[in-house]
């Protein structure tokens, strides 16, 4: 009985992942340099739209890295959901803290005698 397995090259898949993640990173860097006023000056949930776009693109990259390089697409659905649900909960918690604390700090500086020094 022969247990020889044929080696499958993943070179094209690696290049596709590299190109996709590079494009998303280039978009993030370009938006950070240009800072379009329509995105930078409009707020949604106490944070400007540009920051929301950065958060969404970063989460997309993180999810895709886990999906591609940790081979999550080949795992059982229950394991995928255990990993993804944990990350979703953690990210939502961190965004909540970011919004609440940032708004608190802004209100303290806005309504007090403490001056903006940064």
C-alpha positions, 0 to 999 in steps of 0.5 A: 500500500502506497501512501504517497501524496501528490504535492500541490503547489500553493504558489498562485494562492500565495500570490493572490493573498499577497496581492489582495492584502497589498491592495488593501494596505495601499488603500489604507496608506493612500487614505491616510496620506490624502485624508479626504475631507468628506471622510475626515470631517463627517462623524458616525458614532462619535468617530470620523468616517475615515477612522471607521474605514481604517477599522473595517479594512484592518479587520478585513485584513486580519480575518483574511490572514487568519483564513488564508495562513491559518488554514481556517477554510479547511476546518470544521464550522464549529472551530471557525465560529469559535475563533471568529465569534471570539474575535468579533466579541473582542473587537466590538468590546475594544471599539466600544471602549475606544468610543466611550473613552475618547468621547469622555476625554473630549468632553473633559477637555472641551468643558473644563479649564484644562487646555489642549496641549497636543 
